[in-house]
Amino acid sequence: MSADELPLFTLWEATLGDLLDRTARFPKAVRFTFAQRIDTLALDVLERIVEARYSRQKVVPLKAAGLSVEKVRILCRIAHNRGFLDHKSFEHLARRLDEAGRMVGGWLRSREES
């Protein structure tokens, strides 16, 4: 992986672990709807990062990864507002999601400029 790719993959792998741990503690009533949606989107981001790494056409998977990061961000905000995520967990995840979004955007811009 290049210098652009490895930090994003490492960050997202850690973020995914955090998300999975936190959504596992969601109330049972929303665990199989709300939590599962967050988990699926987070796994999609990881898949898109790997696809971008090994694909000649990197723009499509990078745009998909960026969109999924944004969806996870919105769902985490709703989870926080509904009380499924405490404030400290939400702040931690929000920082990681912001960083991942910036990294995806930077990688995407570097590809679009080449």
N, C-alpha and C positions, 0 to 999 in steps of 0.2 A: 504494500500500500504506500502511496505517496505521502508526503508531509501533510497535505491537505486532508487526506482520507483517514489516516490512523487516529488522530485526535477525535474526530467526529465519531468514528466507530467505537472507540473506547468510552467516550462520554455517553453515547447512546446506550451502550451495553450496561453501564452502571445505572443510567436513568431508567432503563427498562426493568432492571432488578428492583429498584426503589418503587416504581409504579406497581409492579406485580405484588410486592410485599404489602404495599398500602391498600391496594384494591382488594386483597384477600381479607382485609379487616373491615371492609364495608359491611353495612347491615345485610343480613340474609335476604331481605326483601328486594334489595337492589343489586345484589352480588351477581346475579345471572343475567342482568340486563345492562345496567349502567357500568358496573365494573368490567364485565366481559367486553363491552364496547371499547372502553379505554385500553384494556389489555390487547385487543385485536388491532387497534390502530397503532399502538406502540410496537407491536410485533411487525406490522406492515412497514413502519419506518425502518426498522432494522433490515428487513428484506430489501427495501428500496436502496438503502446505503450499499448493501452487498451487490445488488444489481448494477448500481452506478459504478462501482469499483471494477466490475468485470465486463461491462458493456462498452462497446465502442461509442454508442449514442448515450451519453450520460445525462443530457438535459431532461429527458422525459422522466426517468426514475428520480432525479433530484427534485424536480417540480412536485412529483407525487409525494416524496418524503417531506418536503416543506409544507404541503397542504395537510398531510397527516399530523405533523408536529403541531400545526395551528389547531386542528380539530382536538387533539389531546389537550392542548392548552385551554380551550374553551370548556371541554368536559371537566377538567380539573377545577376550573373556576366555579362551575356549577356545583360540583361535588363539595367544594369548600363552602359555598353559599348554603347548601343543604345540610351542612354539618357532617358530611361523610369524611372530610379531610380537615384535620385541625389546622390552625393558622400557621404553626411552625412547619408542618409538612407541606402545606400549600406554598409557602414562601420558598422553601428548599426546591420543590419541584418547578416552581415558576422560574427561578433563576436558571436551573438546568435546561428547561424548555426554551427560554430566551437564548441561552448560549447555543443550544443545538440549532435553533432557527437561524441565528447569525452565521453559524458554520456552514449550514446547508446553503444559505444565500451566497456566502463567499465562494464556495466551491462552484455553485451554479454560475456566478458572474465570471469566474475565471475560465469556465468552459465556453460561455457565450462570447467572450472576448477573443478566444483562440480561433 
